[in-house]
């Protein structure tokens, strides 16, 4: 399917690995001119090489910490206008609620929530003026069902849903859309360490640890496996495209059916 992204410029934050990297690769393969971001030039160069092999649109990188006001300013200077903004930057960890400090709350809000809000604030007015644009927040199933072992993370994912829906309300009557995509547990860099932190036997095989995770911690999952980054990128690419013109203000799940609601 041709997603009609040729000639569109897309900025993807947190795009040197995992979900963000795959989103960048997919958008480029569909013809978009992709801007990837990262704090380290080496990782950024590796991401650019990976995405470039997909063909299609151009790809360039900007060294900037998108979690800071200074980094956001650097991105705006390097790319004053974009057609597609994918707010993918985010962090997660297991931490007992009683051990989550004030600094932890602030750090998670700054990186997972405020980073996307800043960039949306920068690029949204231009999208409205040109009467076309796509903003996509990469939230999580944890934004709907907050896991007890990572309440601070779940809080930020719920906040993203609120910002996305509120911003979508400001697009009424235009060709600009704002949506959230909610992945479930995804196979990405560092996921094995995350799963080991919950495993009864951290020395077990990766397959055994993954199976135990779904049996004990995500038993509601219908696929009973990790989501692959490509599966998320496919949905994001569609939402970022002109073909998704009637999808606005939505929270779109690509969670393997893990969220046990009908909402």
C-alpha positions in Angstrom: 0.0 0.0 0.0 1.3 3.5 -0.9 0.8 5.7 2.2 1.5 8.9 0.2 4.2 10.0 2.5 6.6 11.0 -0.3 7.7 14.6 0.2 6.5 14.7 3.9 9.1 15.6 6.6 8.9 13.5 9.7 10.7 14.1 13.0 10.9 11.0 15.3 12.3 11.5 18.8 14.1 8.7 20.7 14.9 7.2 17.3 18.3 5.6 17.7 17.0 2.2 18.8 13.9 0.1 19.4 10.5 1.4 18.5 11.7 4.9 17.4 14.3 3.4 15.1 11.8 1.1 13.4 9.3 4.0 13.0 12.0 6.0 11.3 12.8 3.1 9.1 9.2 2.5 8.1 8.5 6.2 7.4 11.6 6.5 5.2 10.7 3.3 3.3 7.3 4.9 2.6 9.0 7.9 1.1 9.1 10.4 4.0 12.1 12.5 4.6 13.0 11.5 8.2 14.8 13.4 10.9 16.1 11.2 13.8 17.3 12.5 17.1 19.8 11.3 19.8 22.2 12.5 22.3 25.2 10.5 21.0 26.7 11.0 17.5 27.8 7.4 17.2 24.4 6.0 17.9 22.8 8.6 15.6 25.1 7.6 12.8 24.3 4.0 13.2 20.5 4.8 13.1 21.0 6.9 10.0 22.8 4.0 8.3 20.1 1.5 9.3 17.3 3.7 8.1 19.1 4.6 4.9 19.2 1.0 3.8 15.5 1.0 3.7 15.5 3.3 0.6 12.7 5.7 0.0 13.0 9.2 1.5 16.1 10.9 2.9 17.3 10.6 6.5 19.3 13.0 8.6 20.2 13.3 12.3 20.2 16.0 14.9 22.3 15.6 18.0 20.0 17.0 20.7 18.5 15.9 24.0 14.8 16.2 23.2 14.0 15.8 26.9 15.3 19.4 27.6 14.2 22.8 26.6 17.6 23.4 25.1 17.4 20.2 23.0 13.9 21.2 21.8 15.3 24.6 20.7 18.1 22.8 18.8 15.6 20.7 17.0 13.5 23.6 16.0 16.5 25.4 14.7 17.6 22.4 12.7 14.0 21.7 11.5 11.8 24.8 11.7 8.8 22.9 10.1 7.8 19.3 10.0 4.7 17.6 8.6 4.8 14.7 11.0 5.9 14.7 14.6 6.3 11.4 16.4 6.8 11.8 20.2 8.5 8.5 20.9 11.1 9.5 23.5 10.5 7.8 26.8 12.1 5.8 29.7 10.8 3.1 32.0 11.9 1.0 35.0 10.6 -1.2 37.8 10.5 0.6 41.1 8.4 0.1 44.3 6.0 3.0 44.8 7.4 3.8 48.2 10.9 4.3 46.7 9.8 6.7 43.9 11.3 10.0 44.9 10.2 13.5 44.1 13.2 13.7 41.7 12.0 10.5 40.0 8.5 11.9 39.4 10.0 15.1 38.0 12.4 13.2 35.8 9.8 10.9 34.3 7.4 13.8 33.7 10.1 15.9 32.0 11.3 13.1 29.7 8.1 11.2 28.9 5.6 14.0 28.9 7.1 17.5 28.7 9.4 16.6 25.9 6.5 15.8 23.6 4.4 18.8 24.8 7.3 21.2 24.0 7.7 19.9 20.5 4.0 19.8 19.9 3.8 23.5 21.1 6.5 24.4 18.6 5.2 22.6 15.5 1.4 22.6 16.0 0.8 26.2 15.0 2.7 25.7 11.7 0.7 22.6 10.9 -2.6 24.6 11.5 -1.3 27.4 9.3 -0.5 25.0 6.4 -3.7 23.1 7.1 -1.9 19.7 7.3 0.0 17.8 9.8 0.2 14.7 12.0 1.3 14.5 15.7 1.6 11.0 17.2 2.3 10.4 20.8 3.7 6.9 21.6 1.9 6.1 24.8 1.4 2.6 26.3 -1.1 0.2 27.5 0.2 1.3 30.9 -1.6 4.6 30.3 -4.9 2.8 30.6 -4.0 0.1 33.2 -1.2 1.4 35.3 1.1 -1.5 36.5 1.7 -1.4 40.3 5.4 -2.0 39.8 5.9 1.2 37.7 3.3 3.8 38.8 5.4 6.8 37.8 5.8 5.4 34.3 2.0 4.7 34.0 1.3 8.3 35.1 3.3 9.7 32.3 1.6 7.5 29.7 -1.8 8.6 30.9 -0.7 12.2 30.7 0.3 11.7 27.1 -3.3 10.5 26.3 -4.7 13.7 27.9 -2.4 16.0 26.0 -3.1 14.1 22.7 -6.9 14.3 23.1 -6.9 17.9 24.2 -4.6 19.0 21.3 -6.8 17.1 18.9 -9.8 19.2 20.0 -7.9 22.2 18.7 -7.7 20.8 15.2 -11.5 20.9 14.5 -12.3 21.7 10.9 -8.6 21.3 9.7 -6.5 18.6 8.1 -4.3 18.3 11.2 -4.7 15.2 13.4 -3.3 14.3 16.8 -3.4 10.7 18.0 -1.8 8.3 20.5 -0.5 4.8 19.8 -0.5 2.4 22.7 2.0 -0.4 22.4 2.0 -3.4 24.7 5.2 -4.9 26.1 7.6 -4.6 23.2 10.8 -6.4 22.2 13.4 -3.6 22.3 16.8 -2.7 23.6 17.1 -3.5 27.3 13.9 -5.5 27.5 15.6 -8.6 28.7 17.0 -6.8 31.8 13.5 -5.5 32.5 12.0 -9.0 32.3 14.8 -10.4 34.4 14.0 -7.9 37.2 10.5 -9.5 37.4 11.6 -13.1 36.9 11.6 -15.8 39.6 14.8 -17.1 38.1 16.8 -14.4 36.3 19.2 -17.1 35.1 16.5 -18.9 33.1 16.5 -18.7 29.3 15.1 -15.6 27.5 12.1 -17.7 26.2 11.3 -19.0 29.7 11.6 -15.5 31.3 9.3 -14.1 28.6 6.7 -16.9 29.1 6.7 -16.3 32.9 6.3 -12.6 32.4 3.1 -13.1 30.4 1.8 -15.8 32.6 2.3 -13.8 35.8 2.3 -10.1 34.9 0.4 -9.8 31.6 -1.9 -12.8 31.7 -4.6 -10.7 29.9 -2.5 -10.6 26.7 -4.2 -12.4 23.8 -1.0 -13.0 21.8 1.1 -14.0 24.9 4.3 -12.7 23.4 6.3 -9.5 23.0 5.1 -7.1 20.4 7.7 -6.5 17.7 8.8 -2.9 16.9 7.8 -3.4 13.3 4.2 -4.1 14.3 4.1 -0.7 16.1 5.8 1.1 13.2 3.3 -0.2 10.7 0.4 1.4 12.6 2.3 4.7 13.3 3.2 5.0 9.6 -0.5 4.7 8.7 -1.5 7.2 11.4 1.2 9.6 10.1 -0.1 9.3 6.5 -2.7 11.2 4.5 -4.7 8.0 4.4 -5.6 8.3 8.1 -7.5 11.6 7.6 -10.6 10.5 9.5 -8.6 9.2 12.5 -8.2 12.0 15.0 -8.2 12.2 18.8 -7.9 8.5 19.0 -6.0 6.2 21.4 -5.0 3.3 19.1 -3.9 0.1 20.7 -1.2 -2.2 19.3 -0.9 -4.1 22.6 -1.7 -7.7 21.6 -5.0 -7.4 23.4 -3.4 -7.0 26.8 -5.7 -4.2 27.9 -8.8 -6.0 29.4 -11.4 -3.4 28.6 -13.9 -2.8 25.8 -13.5 1.0 25.8 
